[in-house]
């Protein structure tokens, strides 16, 4: 586990640490890791249709048409009656909608 220490606070298993500014991060074992060596990332959330509609500005029917064409990320099953998208897939589509391709696929013409 990595603990980030900042001027205000850091959260470690629900606790708050107040202290001076440290330009480094300490692992639970006490090993020093420079902040520049670590990229702290948020876990990928699963978002539902309502959020996708709001974020993309597309209609429900356009999303389903684009999924069928292969030009929009496909949904994944999250329960017996529910489906959603990885937020990172939607963010990638929003960043480049005209040239979006599923992960792992690329075109040599893009280079």
N, C-alpha and C positions, 0 to 999 in steps of 0.2 A: 504494500500500500504506500502511496506517496502522499506526503503532507505538504501543502503549500502554505508558507507563512508570509503574511503581508502586514502592512501597517495597521490595518483595521482589525482583521480577524481571519481565521481559517477554520473550516469545518472538518473535523475528523470524528467520524462515528457519532455525530450529533453534538459534539462539544465545541465550544468556541474558545479560541486561543487569542489573547490580546498580548501584543508585545512589539518590540522594535521591528523596523523593516529589515528583512533579510533578503539578499539578492539570490538566495539559493533555496533549494527544496531538499528536505530530508526524507529518506525512506523510513519506514517503521523500524527497520533494523539500525538506523542511525547513520547510514551511508549518505554522504554528501552528493547531491546531484545538482548540477548547475541548471538554472531556470531555462537557459538557452538550449539545453540538451533534451528537454522534455516538452512535448506539446500536450497540454491538458485538453482533453476532448470530452464533449458531452455524449452520452449514449444516443444512438439513433432512435428517435421516437416513431411510433406508428400513428399516423393521422387518418382520420375518417373522411368520408365524402364531403361533408359540410365544410371542413377546413380546406380541402383541396379545391372546392368550388370557389371559395373566397380568395385563396392565394393565387389561383391561376386566372380567374376571370372567365373561365370556360363554362359552358352549360353542361349538364349531366349527359345529355345525348352526345355532345361533341367529345367528351372524355371517353365514353364507351366506343364511339366511332374511331377515335385515335388509337385506343388500345387494340382494336381489331386490325387497324392498319399497321400497328407496330411502331407508331410514332409518339406514344405516351407510355409511361411505366404501367405495368399491369398490377392489379390488386393482388394482395395475398390474403388467404383465409386466416382469420384470427379467432374465430369461434364457429359454432354450428351455423349461425345466421349472420355473422359479421365478417366484414372484409375491410382492409385498410392498405395504406401505402407507407413505405419507409419515407420519412421526411427528407432524407438525403437524396432519394430518387426524384422527388418532386422539386427540390432545390436545384438539382442538376438540370431538370427540364426547364425550369423557369429561367435559369442562366443562359440556356441556348436552345430554345424551343424548335427552331428550324432544323438544327443539326443533331438533335438528341438521338442517341442510340443506346440500346440496353447495355448494361455493364458487360465488359469483355468483348464487345463487338466494336470494331473500328474499321475505318476505310482508309486505305493508303492514299486516297485522293485528298484526305484532310490534312496531310502533312506538307 
